C-alpha cells in the first residue's frame, strides 16, 4: 500500500467530528501515515493548542490519541473542522515518541515560532510613556523558567520580552506549555547583543532597571513607576553579567529574610513585574 496515497484520506476533517470517529487504517500503519518531514515544531496539550489556534498561529497538523474520549477534545475538533486543519488518530506511543511533554492525548505540529525584531516592537508602540514596560532576560537557560516568566509578563502588561540569541533558552514546546499559552500573545525578541539593545532602548527614552543584590541596589518596592522601564532579570545561577549591571540606571533587590539567599528566576521576575504596576 502506498502510504502517501493512503494519507490523502485525512485531507478532509469530516471524519473527525466529536461523534462517530472512524479508524483510517490498521493500527500498525499509523506510524507510517504520520509524515513529519515538513513539520518543525510541536505543541502538546489541549490548552496550549487552543491558544495557538485562537491566536492565529499556523497549525500544520493535529494528532490525537487512539481511543481517547472525544468529548474532551470537542473544542479543538470544532475549530479544526472550521479551519480545515488536518487531524489524524494515532496510537499513544506515537504521541509519546513525538513529545516528552504531558500531551493529554493531543499534539499539534505548528509553524516555527516567529521571533520579532526590536525595531518592529518599538515602532508598534503607539506611545512610550511611564506605563510602558519591557523585560530583558540576561541568559535565562531553563525553558520552564522562560515559559513561566513569559506568562507573568503577559499577565502584567509587559509589551515584549527580549532574550539573547546565544547561551539562553529559546521558545520550545516546553516554553509553550510552561507559559500556559501566554507565548501566543507575548512578542519575544531575540537580539545578538544585550548591551547594544540596552543602548538603543535608552535612546528611545527607556530607563533600565536591573535585579540584583548589591551595595547600591534598592528595595524592590522603590521600583520606578514614573518612567518607561526595561526590567532586566539575570541568569538562574550567576545573575546579571557585570557589563549589563553597569549599564543599568537602577538596581533593585528582594529582601531575603530566611536562610535562602535567592529566589527562582521566574518567581523573582513575577514579583518585580507586579510591583511595577502596583498603585
N, C-alpha and C positions, 0 to 999 in steps of 0.2 A: 504493500500500500504506500502511495506517495503521501507522506505526512504533510507536506506543504499544501497539497490539494485538499487533504482532509481538513486542514486548519481553516480552510475557507468557510466551513460550516459556521464558524464563530463570528463572521463578519456582521451578522445581524444579531441584535440583542433580544430578539423576540423570544428566544428560548430561556431568557434569564429574568423573567418576571418573578415576583416573590412567591408565586404559586406554580405548582406542576412543572418543576425543573426536569429537564431531560438530560440523561447522560449522552455525551457526544463521542463515545468510543470506549474501548476496553481500558480497564484501569492501568494496565501496564503500558499503554500507549500514551498516557498523559504527558509523561516527561518529554517525549519526543515532540508532542504537539506544541509545547511551550517554546517558542522561538525567541530567545533573549538577545539575539545578535545585535539588535539596534537599540535595546533598552539600556539606559545609562545609570539611572538612579532608582532606588526603591523606597517607598513609604509603606510602613507597616502599621496596622491598627485602624479601627473604624473612625475614630475622631480625627486622626491625622489625615486620613484620606478624604473625609468630608470637607475639612478645612481647605485642603489643597484644591479640591474640585470647586468649592464655593468661591475661592479667591481667583479663579480663572487660570490656574496653572495647568499646563498641558498634561493630560493623562493619556499615556500610550496604551495601557492595558491593565485590567484588574483580574487578579487570580483569587478565587475563593475556595475554601476547603470543602472537599467532597463530604457530603453528609451533614454539613453544618445546618443548624436551624435557620431557614431563610428569613424568617421574620426579624432576626437580629440584624440583618443586613438590608432591611427593606429600604431605608433612606438612601443607601448607596446605590442599590439596583435601580431605584426610581430615577435618580439623577443620571446614572449611567445609560439607561434606556433613552432618556430625554436627549442626552448629548451624544448618543450613539458611540459610547466608549466600548471597546471590545472587552468581553468578560469570558473567563474560562474557569471551569470547575476542575480542580486537581487534587491529588492525594495530599494529606497533611505533610508528608515527608518532603514533598516538593517545596512547600512554603518554608519548611524548616531549613531546607538547603538554600533557599533564596535569601533568607534573612536570619540573623541571630536575635533580632528583637522579638518581643512578645507581639505576635501578629494578630491575635484574636480571630484567626481564620480568614484573614483577607490581607492582601498586599496589592500595591499598585506600582507599576513602572511609570515613571514620570520623566519629563524633560529635565535636563540638568538645571540645578538652581541658578538663577540669573543674578549674579552679584551686580551691584550698582556702582557707578562712578561717583567720586566725591563731588565733582562739579555739577553733575546731574542732580544730586541731592540738594546742594546749596542753591541751585537755580530754581528748584521746585518749591522752596520755602517762600511762601507769599510775603513773609516778613520775619526778619531776625530780630527778636525782642527779648525782654527779660525772662520770658517764659520758655524760650527755645532751649532745648537740651539735647545734646548728642552724647553718645557713650563711646569711649575708646578703650579697647581691651588690649593690654600690653602683654601679648603672648599667652593668652589663656589656652591651655593644652587639653584639658578634659572636655570631650564633647558633651557630657552630661551637664557640666558647668555652663558651657556656652549656650546650650538649649535653655537651661533654667534662667540664665541672665537675659536672654532674648525675651523670654516670657514676661519677666518683671519689667523689662524696658518697654515692651509694647503696652503693658497694663498701666504704666506710669507716665505715658505720653512722650517718651523719648522719640525723636524724629528719625534717628538712624544709629546703627551700631557699626563701628569701624574696627576692623581686625587687620593684622599684618598678613602678608602673603606667605611668610616663612615662619617655621617653628611655632605654629599655632593651629588649633583645631579649625576645621573647615565645616561648612554646612553639609552634614551627612544625615543618614536615616536616624542615627542616634540623637543628633541635634534636633531633628524634626520632631521626634517623639518626646524628647525632654522639654521642648518648648510648648507642648500641648497644642500645636497648630499655630502658635503665635508667629512662627517664622514666615508664614504666608502673608503676613501683614506688616512685617518689620523689615525695612530695607537694610541689607548688610553690604558694607563697602569693604573691599579688600585693597589695601594700599601697599606699596613697595617700601615706604619709609615713614615711620611714625613721626619722626622729628619734622620732616618736610610737611606732613599733614598738619601737625600742630601749628607750624608757622603759617600755613595757608589759612587755617581757622582763625588765628589771631588777626590776620589781615582783614578777615570778614567781620571782625567785631566780637568774636568769641573769646571768653576767658577760659583758662584751663585749670581744672581742679583735680589734683592727684589724691589718691587714697593711700596713706602710708603712716606708720608710726615713726615720728622723728622729733627732733628738738623743736622744730619750727612748725609742726603740724598743730592744727586747732581741733577742738571737739567737733564732731560731725554736725552737731546741732547748729553750728555757726555757718553752715554752708551758704554760699552766696545765692541770693534769690532775686537780686535786682539787676542781673546782667545775663546776656546769653552765655551759656556754660557748656563746656565739653568736659565730662567727668571721665577720669582715667582709672581703670581697675587693673591691678598688676597680676602677674603670673602667680599661680597657686603656691609655688614654693619659694620663689625669690622676690615676689612683689614687683614693683615697678623698677625698671632699669635706672641707673644713676643719671643717664642723659635725659630720659623722659622726666624724671623727678626734677631735675634742674630747670626744665622748660616750663614747669607748672607755675601758674600765678598764685594759686592757693594750694595748701596741703591740709588734709583732714584725716582724723583717725576716729575709730570707735573705741570707747573705753573697754578694757579687759579687766573685769573685777575678779575673775576666778583664776584658777591655775593655768587655764588655756590662754595662750597669748596671741591667738589668731582665729579668725572665722573662715569657714568655707567661702571661696571667692564669690559664689553666686548669692550666698546669704548676705555678705557684706555689701555687694553691689545693690541688692534689693533694698537694704536699709538706707543706703545713701540716696538712691534714686527717689525713694518715697519721702525722705526728709527734704529733698529739694522742692517737692510740690506741696509739702505741708504748710498750711497757712498759719 
